[in-house]
């Protein structure tokens, strides 16, 4: 876990992506396949962000 950050950061990011996916499917009628691509893209960005802050990398 990154130093100086809340231990709940991962949970908050996960829930934000989950809620965004549900809203896009339910309200905007976006295809589920597009949501999967959206989630993969966001997770890649988050991993890059976490590695930037990780003193062991």
Biotite code that builds the C-alpha atoms (Angstrom):
import biotite.structure as struc

atoms = struc.array([
    struc.Atom([0.000, 0.000, 0.000], chain_id="A", res_id=1, res_name="UNK", atom_name="CA", element="C"),
    struc.Atom([1.256, 3.512, -0.705], chain_id="A", res_id=2, res_name="UNK", atom_name="CA", element="C"),
    struc.Atom([2.637, 5.385, 2.229], chain_id="A", res_id=3, res_name="UNK", atom_name="CA", element="C"),
    struc.Atom([0.721, 8.398, 3.500], chain_id="A", res_id=4, res_name="UNK", atom_name="CA", element="C"),
    struc.Atom([-2.560, 7.313, 1.926], chain_id="A", res_id=5, res_name="UNK", atom_name="CA", element="C"),
    struc.Atom([-5.744, 6.091, 3.487], chain_id="A", res_id=6, res_name="UNK", atom_name="CA", element="C"),
    struc.Atom([-6.049, 2.298, 3.700], chain_id="A", res_id=7, res_name="UNK", atom_name="CA", element="C"),
    struc.Atom([-9.489, 2.656, 2.135], chain_id="A", res_id=8, res_name="UNK", atom_name="CA", element="C"),
    struc.Atom([-8.228, 4.146, -1.144], chain_id="A", res_id=9, res_name="UNK", atom_name="CA", element="C"),
    struc.Atom([-8.449, 0.825, -3.000], chain_id="A", res_id=10, res_name="UNK", atom_name="CA", element="C"),
    struc.Atom([-12.007, 0.254, -1.791], chain_id="A", res_id=11, res_name="UNK", atom_name="CA", element="C"),
    struc.Atom([-13.089, 3.754, -2.783], chain_id="A", res_id=12, res_name="UNK", atom_name="CA", element="C"),
    struc.Atom([-11.604, 3.400, -6.270], chain_id="A", res_id=13, res_name="UNK", atom_name="CA", element="C"),
    struc.Atom([-13.200, -0.034, -6.733], chain_id="A", res_id=14, res_name="UNK", atom_name="CA", element="C"),
    struc.Atom([-16.614, 1.266, -5.686], chain_id="A", res_id=15, res_name="UNK", atom_name="CA", element="C"),
    struc.Atom([-16.279, 4.334, -7.922], chain_id="A", res_id=16, res_name="UNK", atom_name="CA", element="C"),
    struc.Atom([-15.575, 2.163, -10.976], chain_id="A", res_id=17, res_name="UNK", atom_name="CA", element="C"),
    struc.Atom([-18.406, -0.203, -10.044], chain_id="A", res_id=18, res_name="UNK", atom_name="CA", element="C"),
    struc.Atom([-20.924, 2.625, -9.607], chain_id="A", res_id=19, res_name="UNK", atom_name="CA", element="C"),
    struc.Atom([-19.800, 4.276, -12.856], chain_id="A", res_id=20, res_name="UNK", atom_name="CA", element="C"),
    struc.Atom([-20.357, 0.987, -14.694], chain_id="A", res_id=21, res_name="UNK", atom_name="CA", element="C"),
    struc.Atom([-23.808, 0.474, -13.205], chain_id="A", res_id=22, res_name="UNK", atom_name="CA", element="C"),
    struc.Atom([-24.850, 4.034, -14.034], chain_id="A", res_id=23, res_name="UNK", atom_name="CA", element="C"),
    struc.Atom([-23.598, 3.770, -17.602], chain_id="A", res_id=24, res_name="UNK", atom_name="CA", element="C"),
    struc.Atom([-25.436, 0.490, -18.185], chain_id="A", res_id=25, res_name="UNK", atom_name="CA", element="C"),
    struc.Atom([-28.650, 1.420, -16.381], chain_id="A", res_id=26, res_name="UNK", atom_name="CA", element="C"),
    struc.Atom([-29.097, 5.026, -17.472], chain_id="A", res_id=27, res_name="UNK", atom_name="CA", element="C"),
    struc.Atom([-27.032, 5.539, -20.611], chain_id="A", res_id=28, res_name="UNK", atom_name="CA", element="C"),
    struc.Atom([-27.697, 2.025, -22.034], chain_id="A", res_id=29, res_name="UNK", atom_name="CA", element="C"),
    struc.Atom([-24.005, 1.507, -22.806], chain_id="A", res_id=30, res_name="UNK", atom_name="CA", element="C"),
    struc.Atom([-23.172, -2.058, -23.938], chain_id="A", res_id=31, res_name="UNK", atom_name="CA", element="C"),
    struc.Atom([-21.665, -4.257, -21.229], chain_id="A", res_id=32, res_name="UNK", atom_name="CA", element="C"),
    struc.Atom([-18.600, -4.961, -23.398], chain_id="A", res_id=33, res_name="UNK", atom_name="CA", element="C"),
    struc.Atom([-17.800, -1.260, -23.467], chain_id="A", res_id=34, res_name="UNK", atom_name="CA", element="C"),
    struc.Atom([-18.022, -1.153, -19.669], chain_id="A", res_id=35, res_name="UNK", atom_name="CA", element="C"),
    struc.Atom([-15.452, -3.960, -19.448], chain_id="A", res_id=36, res_name="UNK", atom_name="CA", element="C"),
    struc.Atom([-13.059, -1.954, -21.620], chain_id="A", res_id=37, res_name="UNK", atom_name="CA", element="C"),
    struc.Atom([-13.717, 1.134, -19.491], chain_id="A", res_id=38, res_name="UNK", atom_name="CA", element="C"),
    struc.Atom([-12.932, -0.781, -16.277], chain_id="A", res_id=39, res_name="UNK", atom_name="CA", element="C"),
    struc.Atom([-9.717, -2.263, -17.699], chain_id="A", res_id=40, res_name="UNK", atom_name="CA", element="C"),
    struc.Atom([-8.557, 1.185, -18.770], chain_id="A", res_id=41, res_name="UNK", atom_name="CA", element="C"),
    struc.Atom([-9.274, 2.707, -15.382], chain_id="A", res_id=42, res_name="UNK", atom_name="CA", element="C"),
    struc.Atom([-7.578, -0.139, -13.543], chain_id="A", res_id=43, res_name="UNK", atom_name="CA", element="C"),
    struc.Atom([-4.462, 0.289, -15.700], chain_id="A", res_id=44, res_name="UNK", atom_name="CA", element="C"),
    struc.Atom([-4.393, 3.999, -14.893], chain_id="A", res_id=45, res_name="UNK", atom_name="CA", element="C"),
    struc.Atom([-4.819, 3.288, -11.184], chain_id="A", res_id=46, res_name="UNK", atom_name="CA", element="C"),
    struc.Atom([-2.004, 0.717, -11.198], chain_id="A", res_id=47, res_name="UNK", atom_name="CA", element="C"),
    struc.Atom([0.295, 3.250, -12.877], chain_id="A", res_id=48, res_name="UNK", atom_name="CA", element="C"),
    struc.Atom([-0.695, 5.805, -10.221], chain_id="A", res_id=49, res_name="UNK", atom_name="CA", element="C"),
    struc.Atom([-0.002, 3.356, -7.377], chain_id="A", res_id=50, res_name="UNK", atom_name="CA", element="C"),
    struc.Atom([3.378, 2.326, -8.803], chain_id="A", res_id=51, res_name="UNK", atom_name="CA", element="C"),
    struc.Atom([4.383, 5.981, -9.109], chain_id="A", res_id=52, res_name="UNK", atom_name="CA", element="C"),
    struc.Atom([3.836, 6.419, -5.357], chain_id="A", res_id=53, res_name="UNK", atom_name="CA", element="C"),
    struc.Atom([5.364, 3.063, -4.349], chain_id="A", res_id=54, res_name="UNK", atom_name="CA", element="C"),
    struc.Atom([8.855, 3.602, -2.869], chain_id="A", res_id=55, res_name="UNK", atom_name="CA", element="C"),
    struc.Atom([9.804, -0.057, -3.602], chain_id="A", res_id=56, res_name="UNK", atom_name="CA", element="C"),
    struc.Atom([9.461, 0.225, -7.392], chain_id="A", res_id=57, res_name="UNK", atom_name="CA", element="C"),
])
